[in-house]
Amino acid sequence: MGKGRTVMEVGADGIALITIENPPVNALSPHVLLSLKENYEQVMRRDDVKAIVLTGAQGKFSGGADISSFKEGEGESPRNSSMSIEFLTDILEGGRKPSVAAIDGLALGGGLEVAMACHSRISTSTAQLGLPELQLGIIPGLGGTQRLPRLIGISKSLEMMLTSKPIKGKEAYALGLVDSVVPPGDLIKTARQWAIEIADCRRPWVKSLYKTDKLESLSKAKEILKFARSQAQKQSAHLEHIQVCIDVIEYGIVSGPRGGLSKEANASWKLQFSPTSKSLVHVFFAQRATIKVPGISDLGLTPRTVSKVAILGGGLMGSGIATALILSDYPVILKEVNADFLHAGIGRVKENLQSRVKKGVITQESFEKTLSLLTGVLDYEQFRNVDLVIEAVIEKVDLKQQIFADLEKYCPPHCILASNTSTIDLNLIGEKTKSHDRIVGAHFFSPAHIMPLLEIVRTHNTSPQVVVDLLAVGKKIRKTPVVVGNCTGFAVNRMFFPYTQSSLLLADHGLDVYDIDRAITKFGMPMGPFRLADLVGFGVTVATGLQYLQSYPERCYSSGLMKLMLDDNRTGESSRKGFYLYDGRRKAIPDPEIHKYIEKSRKMAGVKADSQLVKLSDNDIVEMIFLPVVNEACRVLDEGIAVKASDLDIAAIMGMGFPAFRGGVMFWADSLGAKYISKRLEEWSTTYGNFFKPSSYLAQRAANGIPLVSNKSAPTDQANSKL
Ligand SMILES: C[C@H](O)CC(=O)SCCNC(=O)CCNC(=O)[C@H](O)C(C)(C)COP(=O)(O)OP(=O)(O)OC[C@H]1O[C@@H](n2cnc3c(N)ncnc32)[C@H](O)[C@@H]1OP(=O)(O)O
């Protein structure tokens, strides 16, 4: 990110046009803000300037404060307070000359806050306006908590801040956040005219900070804020900054906006250095770094056009993938083996789309249009002009081998041949073909049209062009791709296996499964391992567990617990009986009966209930479950299966539900330190066996006293050499 600047041009009409220039998103770096302040000090002095139009270069107003500079200034006194009060409030908003913001593209965070300090805002209909600071663990720090409620009311402004979702220019106009919506070509001209009219007192000179007409009454305001506070407490108990944001808004309403500004500035500065913000900022950059893959994205390859996609298998995965693709305008051919299966597959796609219509995400009209992109087939006839095939049939090696041999016959030679397998070695799948360079894994997560992660699995033979093509498809369907190497379980499932196994080990050793689920949920996972096993179904978990046992026998804890329950027709949520019992509304109710299975499983494993383990604290439970996950993540990195540690953070957050506010599994591990993790694992391995044995990568880092991940977003040397 460059340091940026603002550029000023004074026209014969007396308008100073100030343009923010800091590609790619015109972020408000300290340089940009300083330069803006200097421009303003100059225009206030110049007699030839009547009014100011503020805009952003390259069709983007501003993407907000420069996130990469957040770590600067820790321990110093707040910089935001002088910016939000002395500059924005006293010079820009309080100055003798009016300012109009001309907004195209983005006005996010600090960008929108600067625009709100202007006396009027003109935007295009497609401009995106929002205050997404909360998603970074901070609160708006340039007056947003005070000006937005005064421009559009508390209810809507709370919604915008709490969801971090931007609104488009048209909606902003309806709410009163912008004063006019014009085509991009008329933006600057209109803003100039508007600024002149304000200066000539032909239009109102509005200071947002002191507007009151949109604010709800004090009693109503308190009611809205109380409700928001209790909702946030229920949904995001770990996230203190949400409560701080609500407090700051309330303070401004009760004590006046000027006091609100100071409180906001201090709180936002402090939050910037909180562990939550550091984690979420790491996640922001880690997510954007997943597409930077050495030996792939640095070759200067251009993605080839993918105009048509074919999917094999209309089950849960295949139909979800088809839904994701047609929703992004890809024409899709869905192949099944018989008319009944095909009918069911298309039915699933329809249901996925219908649920969007019900939620108001798409209209009935766009439902019809989207569905018309899907064609069901029973043979390969229409595969002759597809550019990408995604196989999503059941996990049977011989079936997949036959399918890939057929695909080689029927698809054009340039067509990418992808498999959605979650565990099977891709070399095995492609064994009966000569097309190894175009075979790749496209591992989606269920439900595929909703879950944001796409694991792109490359073998030693997959061509970089194919990976580049798939990265582009992933971007178009709005998935976050993580490029990984080929092995049993790839990255996400490799991390999932020890998660499930350590939970089963603890249960066999006498720990209450409901206590485990509670401790893990308290840590921030959406549900505990046993509730998750019920959701996924024991059949799948037992089958994938076997694959792991075959591939990595030296470090498996093999528990018979789920198999025992499966044999008794307890399959998980689908049979309304798993570790929990389920009523008709999916409520999970603990079942004392499960002790019977645990007793049996314990006997089979030849272990005894351990009085030490039974007394474990919540923190110890979390560590006994997640430190083996960290250990496996270290192996994945060491083997070059993942290119960089930050990719594993994203894979854990988006594929496993690891709490983003902890920064991902490796970022969290670094907060504990390799030495501590290795020591704990070593202790447990002497008592409970090899399952806990620290990997050589971890042990080496611990012994040498270096952080687990020395440079979190830099590729490992091993990754370069092995992939
Ligand atoms: C004081 C204030 O209240 C505090 C704030 O303003 S906090 C900042 C608030 N703003 C935000 O949260 C916006 C964050 N950015 C985004 O959501 C998206 O980047 C966007 C919608 C602006 C653009 O999305 P998109 O076009 O898909 O591009 P995207 O790949 O995300 O970003 C392009 C590049 O700009 C960088 N970038 C985007 N916004 C940035 C920002 N605010 N600061 C620093 N870098 C930023 C990205 O890291 C990326 O860099 P890279 O090319 O080196 O990987």
The ligand as a Gaussian input file, in Angstrom:
#p B3LYP/6-31G(d) Opt

LIG

0 1
 C      -10.957000       5.402000      11.738000
 C      -11.887000       4.520000      10.924000
 O      -13.144000       4.531000      11.520000
 C      -11.349000       3.138000      10.842000
 C      -11.519000       2.550000       9.475000
 O      -11.816000       3.179000       8.496000
 S      -11.156000       0.894000       9.378000
 C      -11.267000       0.530000       7.678000
 C      -12.687000       0.421000       7.237000
 N      -12.703000      -0.075000       5.907000
 C      -12.840000      -1.378000       5.646000
 O      -13.023000      -2.194000       6.530000
 C      -12.780000      -1.769000       4.205000
 C      -11.852000      -2.941000       4.039000
 N      -11.712000      -3.307000       2.652000
 C      -12.662000      -4.017000       2.019000
 O      -13.698000      -4.382000       2.541000
 C      -12.374000      -4.383000       0.599000
 O      -10.964000      -4.433000       0.451000
 C      -12.937000      -3.375000      -0.421000
 C      -14.467000      -3.525000      -0.426000
 C      -12.541000      -1.982000      -0.059000
 C      -12.369000      -3.696000      -1.822000
 O      -12.632000      -5.040000      -2.138000
 P      -11.979000      -5.721000      -3.448000
 O      -12.197000      -4.848000      -4.595000
 O      -12.483000      -7.127000      -3.476000
 O      -10.421000      -5.717000      -3.205000
 P       -9.548000      -6.392000      -2.046000
 O       -8.777000      -7.514000      -2.627000
 O      -10.354000      -6.661000      -0.828000
 O       -8.559000      -5.184000      -1.701000
 C       -7.604000      -4.728000      -2.647000
 C       -6.326000      -4.441000      -1.917000
 O       -6.533000      -3.300000      -1.065000
 C       -6.178000      -3.595000       0.265000
 N       -7.103000      -2.864000       1.128000
 C       -8.446000      -2.782000       1.009000
 N       -8.945000      -1.968000       1.939000
 C       -7.894000      -1.517000       2.656000
 C       -7.767000      -0.620000       3.752000
 N       -8.817000      -0.008000       4.285000
 N       -6.535000      -0.411000       4.242000
 C       -5.457000      -1.018000       3.707000
 N       -5.516000      -1.856000       2.663000
 C       -6.726000      -2.093000       2.148000
 C       -6.339000      -5.107000       0.374000
 O       -5.553000      -5.628000       1.425000
 C       -5.862000      -5.549000      -0.986000
 O       -4.458000      -5.532000      -0.966000
 P       -3.626000      -6.607000      -1.838000
 O       -4.032000      -6.389000      -3.249000
 O       -2.215000      -6.276000      -1.534000
 O       -4.032000      -7.953000      -1.326000

